[in-house]
């Protein structure tokens, strides 16, 4: 029987109050420009803060399953992250990334 492989997609919008919070450096100034806040948010995601700030997304997985971030795509207003135990090809038809699934939708 083939082993089940897990792919967790997370889409976060970076122009929200959630993304504007102070996530990384405690000593950094609280009045950062938008570009610095977006960069610190992106860096915090790469550094593994997602299970701490969004534990409900990771609770369905077995405690033995270790999810690693394999890819982060940065768009103008959002970050899309792919996490899994190993790299898996993304299926565009089941993806939650609008840039993926809108690409394969038939046009009227």
C-alpha positions as CSV (number, residue, x, y, z in Angstrom):
1,X,0.0,0.0,0.0
2,X,1.5,3.4,-1.0
3,X,2.3,5.8,1.8
4,X,0.1,8.9,2.1
5,X,2.0,12.1,1.4
6,X,0.9,15.4,2.9
7,X,0.9,18.8,1.2
8,X,-0.2,21.7,3.3
9,X,-0.9,25.0,1.4
10,X,-1.2,28.2,3.3
11,X,-2.2,31.5,1.8
12,X,-1.6,34.6,3.9
13,X,-2.4,38.2,2.8
14,X,0.3,40.6,3.7
15,X,-1.7,43.8,3.7
16,X,-3.7,42.8,6.8
17,X,-3.4,43.6,10.5
18,X,-2.5,39.9,11.1
19,X,0.6,40.3,8.9
20,X,1.4,43.7,10.4
21,X,2.1,42.3,13.9
22,X,5.5,42.2,15.3
23,X,6.7,38.6,14.7
24,X,10.5,38.5,14.7
25,X,12.8,41.0,16.3
26,X,11.5,42.1,19.7
27,X,13.9,45.1,19.8
28,X,12.9,46.4,16.4
29,X,11.0,49.7,16.2
30,X,7.3,49.3,16.3
31,X,6.8,51.9,13.6
32,X,8.4,50.1,10.7
33,X,7.6,51.0,7.1
34,X,5.2,48.6,5.3
35,X,8.1,47.0,3.3
36,X,10.0,46.3,6.5
37,X,7.0,44.7,8.2
38,X,6.3,42.6,5.1
39,X,9.9,41.4,5.0
40,X,9.9,40.6,8.7
41,X,6.7,38.7,8.3
42,X,8.1,36.7,5.4
43,X,11.3,36.0,7.3
44,X,9.3,34.8,10.4
45,X,7.3,32.4,8.2
46,X,10.6,31.0,6.8
47,X,11.9,30.6,10.3
48,X,9.0,28.4,11.4
49,X,6.6,30.7,13.3
50,X,3.5,29.4,11.5
51,X,2.8,26.5,13.9
52,X,3.0,29.0,16.8
53,X,0.7,31.6,15.3
54,X,-1.7,29.3,13.5
55,X,-1.7,26.0,15.6
56,X,-5.1,25.0,14.3
57,X,-3.7,24.4,10.8
58,X,-1.1,21.9,12.1
59,X,-3.2,20.0,14.7
60,X,-4.8,17.5,12.2
61,X,-1.4,16.0,11.4
62,X,0.1,13.2,13.3
63,X,2.5,14.2,16.0
64,X,5.2,12.2,14.2
65,X,4.7,14.0,10.9
66,X,7.2,16.9,10.6
67,X,6.2,19.4,8.0
68,X,8.9,21.5,6.3
69,X,8.4,24.6,4.1
70,X,9.4,23.7,0.6
71,X,8.3,26.7,-1.3
72,X,7.1,30.3,-0.6
73,X,5.7,32.3,-3.5
74,X,5.4,36.0,-2.9
75,X,2.8,38.0,-4.8
76,X,1.9,41.6,-4.5
77,X,-0.7,41.1,-1.7
78,X,-0.1,37.6,-0.5
79,X,2.3,34.8,0.4
80,X,1.6,31.3,-0.6
81,X,3.5,28.5,1.2
82,X,3.8,24.8,0.5
83,X,4.7,22.6,3.4
84,X,5.1,18.8,3.6
85,X,7.3,16.0,4.8
86,X,8.9,15.9,1.3
87,X,8.6,18.0,-1.8
88,X,5.5,17.2,-3.8
89,X,4.4,18.5,-7.1
90,X,1.4,20.9,-6.7
91,X,-1.8,19.8,-8.4
92,X,-3.2,23.0,-9.9
93,X,-6.7,21.7,-10.0
94,X,-6.9,21.3,-6.2
95,X,-4.7,24.2,-5.2
96,X,-6.0,27.1,-3.1
97,X,-3.5,29.5,-4.7
98,X,-5.6,31.7,-7.0
99,X,-2.7,32.1,-9.4
100,X,-2.7,28.3,-9.9
101,X,-6.4,27.3,-10.1
102,X,-7.4,30.3,-12.2
103,X,-4.9,29.4,-14.8
104,X,-6.7,26.1,-15.6
105,X,-10.3,27.4,-15.4
106,X,-12.0,27.5,-18.8
107,X,-12.7,31.0,-20.1
108,X,-16.2,32.0,-21.2
